[in-house]
Amino acid sequence: MTAKEIFTELSQAKSQTGGTSLITMLIPSGSSMSLVTKELTKELSSATNIKDKSVRKSVISALKSSLACIKTSKLQTAPETGLVLCSGETKYRS
């Protein structure tokens, strides 16, 4: 999938819950992935305070998916071109 196709698909995405459940993270080149993992883990602990149950579930799921993606990539630092991480539950407009 090309970058243009990805951006088109993301622009058509819409939250199923009506809240924020799409996680987008821009990681500059050379950034330590362990620091990114720490930041996502911090956000995960904060997400447990979200009052709406379905939004909380969606955000936690997106954060866990992001963490799993980083861990399976086995990158120590972000690539030279940087990294964009998008994760979440979406539905598409008809």
ZAGU-36433 format. One record per atom (N, C-alpha, C): residue number from 1; residue in one letter; atom name; x, y, z negated. Coordinates in steps of 0.001 Angstrom, whole numbers, padded with zeros to 6 digits. Each point is the difference from the previous one (the first is absolute). Example, Ala and Ser with C-alpha at 12.3 -4.5 7.8 and 13.67 -1.06 7.14 Angstrom:
2
NODE     i   aa   at        c1        c2        c3
NODE     1    a    N    013190   -005690   -007800
NODE     1    a   CA   -000890    001190    000000
NODE     1    a    C    000900    001200    000000
NODE     2    s    N   -000350    001050    000720
NODE     2    s   CA    000820    001190   -000060
NODE     2    s    C   -000770    001090   -000730
//
This chain:
94
NODE     i   aa   at        c1        c2        c3
NODE     1    m    N    000849   -001168    000000
NODE     1    m   CA   -000849    001168    000000
NODE     1    m    C    000902    001241    000000
NODE     2    t    N   -000298    000944    000855
NODE     2    t   CA    000805    001217    000088
NODE     2    t    C   -000390    000965   -001111
NODE     3    a    N    000867    000983   -000235
NODE     3    a   CA   -000273    001010   -001029
NODE     3    a    C   -001287    000763    000323
NODE     4    k    N   -000199    000303    001283
NODE     4    k   CA   -001200    000735    000392
NODE     4    k    C   -001264   -000817   -000297
NODE     5    e    N    000039   -001300    000269
NODE     5    e   CA   -001140   -000873   -000278
NODE     5    e    C   -000264   -000089   -001505
NODE     6    i    N    001063   -000052   -000779
NODE     6    i   CA   -000153   -000050   -001457
NODE     6    i    C   -000644    001281   -000513
NODE     7    f    N    000479    001168    000474
NODE     7    f   CA   -000573    001264   -000447
NODE     7    f    C   -001460    000137    000436
NODE     8    t    N   -000326   -000488    001195
NODE     8    t   CA   -001386    000032    000460
NODE     8    t    C   -000868   -000868   -000893
NODE     9    e    N    000479   -001183   -000320
NODE     9    e   CA   -000756   -000913   -000870
NODE     9    e    C   -000184    000598   -001394
NODE    10    l    N    001048    000597   -000550
NODE    10    l   CA   -000105    000609   -001328
NODE    10    l    C   -000925    001201   -000005
NODE    11    s    N   -000034    000760    001096
NODE    11    s   CA   -000882    001168    000044
NODE    11    s    C   -001464   -000405    000046
NODE    12    q    N   -000276   -001228    000426
NODE    12    q   CA   -001378   -000497    000045
NODE    12    q    C   -000387   -000718   -001288
NODE    13    a    N    000962   -000204   -000884
NODE    13    a   CA   -000265   -000715   -001249
NODE    13    a    C   -000808    000871   -000941
NODE    14    k    N   -000834   -000644   -000759
NODE    14    k   CA   -000859    000689   -000948
NODE    14    k    C   -000112   -000893   -001235
NODE    15    s    N    000048    000591   -001149
NODE    15    s   CA   -000072   -000761   -001244
NODE    15    s    C   -001336   -000707   -000123
NODE    16    q    N    000027   -001258   -000417
NODE    16    q   CA   -001243   -000742   -000225
NODE    16    q    C   -000727    000508   -001233
NODE    17    t    N    000744    000493   -000971
NODE    17    t   CA   -000591    000426   -001263
NODE    17    t    C   -000358    001474   -000009
NODE    18    g    N    000459    000745    000986
NODE    18    g   CA   -000230    001435    000029
NODE    18    g    C    001062    000764   -000787
NODE    19    g    N    000889   -000724   -000672
NODE    19    g   CA    001071    000624   -000775
NODE    19    g    C    001336   -000223    000675
NODE    20    t    N    001054    000345   -000696
NODE    20    t   CA    001344   -000157    000533
NODE    20    t    C    000480   -001416   -000237
NODE    21    s    N    000089   -000769    001051
NODE    21    s   CA    000511   -001357   -000148
NODE    21    s    C    001024   -000339    001080
NODE    22    l    N    000350    000964    000811
NODE    22    l   CA    001032   -000193    001006
NODE    22    l    C    001273    000657   -000518
NODE    23    i    N    001033   -000801   -000226
NODE    23    i   CA    001266    000486   -000529
NODE    23    i    C    000934    000264    001173
NODE    24    t    N    000518    001216    000090
NODE    24    t   CA    000976    000343    001026
NODE    24    t    C    001217    000575   -000698
NODE    25    m    N    001144   -000575    000271
NODE    25    m   CA    001227    000452   -000653
NODE    25    m    C    001071    000227    001052
NODE    26    l    N    000575    001191   -000008
NODE    26    l   CA    001095    000338    000912
NODE    26    l    C    001304   -000158   -000784
NODE    27    i    N    000876   -000862    000482
NODE    27    i   CA    001243   -000297   -000695
NODE    27    i    C    001155    000496    000876
NODE    28    p    N    000711    001040   -000448
NODE    28    p   CA    001099    000555    000791
NODE    28    p    C    001133   -001001    000198
NODE    29    s    N    000755    000182    001069
NODE    29    s   CA    001126   -000902    000273
NODE    29    s    C    000982    000002   -001159
NODE    30    g    N    000532   -001171   -000281
NODE    30    g   CA    000985   -000132   -001056
NODE    30    g    C   -000555   -000078   -001407
NODE    31    s    N   -001314    000129   -000155
NODE    31    s   CA   -000601   -000075   -001337
NODE    31    s    C    000154   -001403   -000572
NODE    32    s    N    000232   -000052   -001279
NODE    32    s   CA    000131   -001280   -000684
NODE    32    s    C   -001376   -000660   -000111
NODE    33    m    N   -000100   -001225    000484
NODE    33    m   CA   -001284   -000698   -000058
NODE    33    m    C   -000361   -000382   -001437
NODE    34    s    N    000993   -000123   -000869
NODE    34    s   CA   -000314   -000285   -001403
NODE    34    s    C   -000690    001203   -000646
NODE    35    l    N    000384    001218    000391
NODE    35    l   CA   -000683    001191   -000509
NODE    35    l    C   -001428    000087    000539
NODE    36    v    N   -000177   -000382    001253
NODE    36    v   CA   -001334   -000022    000598
NODE    36    v    C   -000871   -001018   -000738
NODE    37    t    N    000571   -001156   -000297
NODE    37    t   CA   -000721   -001039   -000728
NODE    37    t    C   -000399    000497   -001386
NODE    38    k    N    000905    000707   -000671
NODE    38    k   CA   -000310    000561   -001327
NODE    38    k    C   -001143    001001    000084
NODE    39    e    N    000014    000841    001035
NODE    39    e   CA   -001053    001004    000176
NODE    39    e    C   -001356   -000670    000250
NODE    40    l    N   -000013   -001018    000844
NODE    40    l   CA   -001247   -000726    000264
NODE    40    l    C   -000503   -000722   -001250
NODE    41    t    N    000906   -000543   -000789
NODE    41    t   CA   -000378   -000664   -001249
NODE    41    t    C   -000589    001002   -000984
NODE    42    k    N    000573    001188   -000044
NODE    42    k   CA   -000528    001082   -000849
NODE    42    k    C   -001414    000378    000445
NODE    43    e    N   -000195    000114    001298
NODE    43    e   CA   -001328    000321    000541
NODE    43    e    C   -000994   -001119   -000308
NODE    44    l    N    000470   -001234    000039
NODE    44    l   CA   -000847   -001152   -000302
NODE    44    l    C   -000513    000069   -001438
NODE    45    s    N    000870    000361   -000934
NODE    45    s   CA   -000443    000105   -001385
NODE    45    s    C   -000972    001170   -000182
NODE    46    s    N    000182    001073    000764
NODE    46    s   CA   -000927    001136   -000060
NODE    46    s    C   -001352   -000348    000613
NODE    47    a    N    000008   -000865    000997
NODE    47    a   CA   -001235   -000350    000710
NODE    47    a    C   -000993   -000734   -000899
NODE    48    t    N    000490   -000605   -001068
NODE    48    t   CA   -000912   -000703   -000919
NODE    48    t    C   -000934    000969   -000714
NODE    49    n    N    000301    001298    000043
NODE    49    n   CA   -000846    001012   -000640
NODE    49    n    C   -001096    000544    000910
NODE    50    i    N   -000073   -000456    001240
NODE    50    i   CA   -001041    000465    000928
NODE    50    i    C   -001349   -000513   -000496
NODE    51    k    N   -000953    000912   -000154
NODE    51    k   CA   -001290   -000353   -000599
NODE    51    k    C   -000869   -000878    000892
NODE    52    d    N   -000087    000325    001277
NODE    52    d   CA   -000847   -000763    000912
NODE    52    d    C    000622   -001374    000251
NODE    53    k    N   -000731   -001051   -000324
NODE    53    k   CA    000531   -001363    000067
NODE    53    k    C    000430   -000402    001414
NODE    54    s    N   -000804    000316    001006
NODE    54    s   CA    000340   -000424    001363
NODE    54    s    C    001191    000781    000554
NODE    55    v    N    000086    001298   -000340
NODE    55    v   CA    001142    000803    000444
NODE    55    v    C    001265   -000491   -000700
NODE    56    r    N   -000104   -000260   -001308
NODE    56    r   CA    001141   -000507   -000764
NODE    56    r    C    000516   -001306    000611
NODE    57    k    N   -000923   -000901    000317
NODE    57    k   CA    000367   -001287    000585
NODE    57    k    C    000705    000188    001349
NODE    58    s    N   -000524    000891    000826
NODE    58    s   CA    000592    000251    001321
NODE    58    s    C    001392    000610   -000105
NODE    59    v    N    000164    000973   -000901
NODE    59    v   CA    001295    000662   -000159
NODE    59    v    C    001030   -000981   -000550
NODE    60    i    N   -000381   -000782   -000997
NODE    60    i   CA    000916   -000986   -000570
NODE    60    i    C    000409   -001032    001051
NODE    61    s    N   -000963   -000431    000798
NODE    61    s   CA    000295   -000954    001071
NODE    61    s    C    000987    000580    001010
NODE    62    a    N   -000199    001259    000386
NODE    62    a   CA    000889    000659    000964
NODE    62    a    C    001409    000162   -000578
NODE    63    l    N    000090    000369   -001267
NODE    63    l   CA    001306    000163   -000629
NODE    63    l    C    000732   -001336   -000119
NODE    64    k    N   -000725   -001057   -000381
NODE    64    k   CA    000619   -001322   -000100
NODE    64    k    C    000464   -000490    001366
NODE    65    s    N   -000787    000282    001021
NODE    65    s   CA    000381   -000384    001359
NODE    65    s    C    001265    000745    000436
NODE    66    s    N    000088    001277   -000334
NODE    66    s   CA    001188    000795    000326
NODE    66    s    C    001234   -000547   -000701
NODE    67    l    N   -000152   -000330   -001279
NODE    67    l   CA    001119   -000572   -000757
NODE    67    l    C    000447   -001332    000598
NODE    68    a    N   -000959   -000835    000377
NODE    68    a   CA    000338   -001299    000599
NODE    68    a    C    000732    000180    001324
NODE    69    c    N   -000426    000973    000785
NODE    69    c   CA    000638    000271    001296
NODE    69    c    C    001456    000419   -000194
NODE    70    i    N    000242    000861   -000968
NODE    70    i   CA    001366    000458   -000268
NODE    70    i    C    000864   -001161   -000483
NODE    71    k    N   -000548   -000817   -000897
NODE    71    k   CA    000774   -001122   -000541
NODE    71    k    C    000334   -001026    001080
NODE    72    t    N   -000928   -000278    000900
NODE    72    t   CA    000265   -000990    001049
NODE    72    t    C    000927    000535    001083
NODE    73    s    N    000086    001319    000137
NODE    73    s   CA    000884    000581    001020
NODE    73    s    C    001468   -000160   -000376
NODE    74    k    N    000271   -000108   -001277
NODE    74    k   CA    001369   -000159   -000524
NODE    74    k    C    000928    001146    000399
NODE    75    l    N   -000571    001178    000263
NODE    75    l   CA    000812    001178    000295
NODE    75    l    C    000541    000581   -001300
NODE    76    q    N    001244    000424    000010
NODE    76    q   CA    000596    000673   -001162
NODE    76    q    C   -000238    001508    000086
NODE    77    t    N    000075    000510    001229
NODE    77    t   CA   -000264    001420    000249
NODE    77    t    C   -000903    000111    001221
NODE    78    a    N   -000649    001147    000125
NODE    78    a   CA   -000858    000235    001159
NODE    78    a    C    000865    000083    001260
NODE    79    p    N   -000543   -000430    001142
NODE    79    p   CA    000757    000053    001255
NODE    79    p    C    000411    001428    000376
NODE    80    e    N    000898    000100    000950
NODE    80    e   CA    000516    001294    000460
NODE    80    e    C   -001102    000944    000473
NODE    81    t    N   -001062   -000550    000556
NODE    81    t   CA   -001101    000821    000507
NODE    81    t    C   -001059    000269   -001062
NODE    82    g    N    000197   -000515   -001216
NODE    82    g   CA   -000992    000153   -001056
NODE    82    g    C   -001038   -001102    000117
NODE    83    l    N   -001001    000066   -000846
NODE    83    l   CA   -001009   -001048   -000049
NODE    83    l    C   -001343    000604   -000381
NODE    84    v    N   -001042   -000438    000672
NODE    84    v   CA   -001359    000397   -000348
NODE    84    v    C   -000729   -001261   -000424
NODE    85    l    N   -000579    000048   -001184
NODE    85    l   CA   -000697   -001148   -000556
NODE    85    l    C   -001473    000367   -000152
NODE    86    c    N   -000872   -000737    000677
NODE    86    c   CA   -001444    000230   -000077
NODE    86    c    C   -000664   -001295   -000444
NODE    87    s    N   -000858    000089   -000994
NODE    87    s   CA   -000659   -001184   -000513
NODE    87    s    C   -001353    000391   -000577
NODE    88    g    N   -000994   -000852    000183
NODE    88    g   CA   -001305    000258   -000592
NODE    88    g    C   -001103   -000764    000686
NODE    89    e    N   -001183    000145   -000545
NODE    89    e   CA   -001191   -000620    000567
NODE    89    e    C   -000744    001056    000796
NODE    90    t    N   -000346   -000342    001223
NODE    90    t   CA   -000677    000960    000864
NODE    90    t    C   -001145   -000641    000744
NODE    91    k    N   -000857    000838    000522
NODE    91    k   CA   -000973   -000429    000993
NODE    91    k    C    000099    001022    001118
NODE    92    y    N   -000485   -000326    001153
NODE    92    y   CA    000150    000882    001141
NODE    92    y    C   -001330    000601    000392
NODE    93    r    N    000071    001270    000420
NODE    93    r   CA   -001201    000685    000471
NODE    93    r    C   -000433   -000629    001317
NODE    94    s    N   -001272   -000091    000193
NODE    94    s   CA   -000516   -000545    001264
NODE    94    s    C   -000273    001099    001000
//
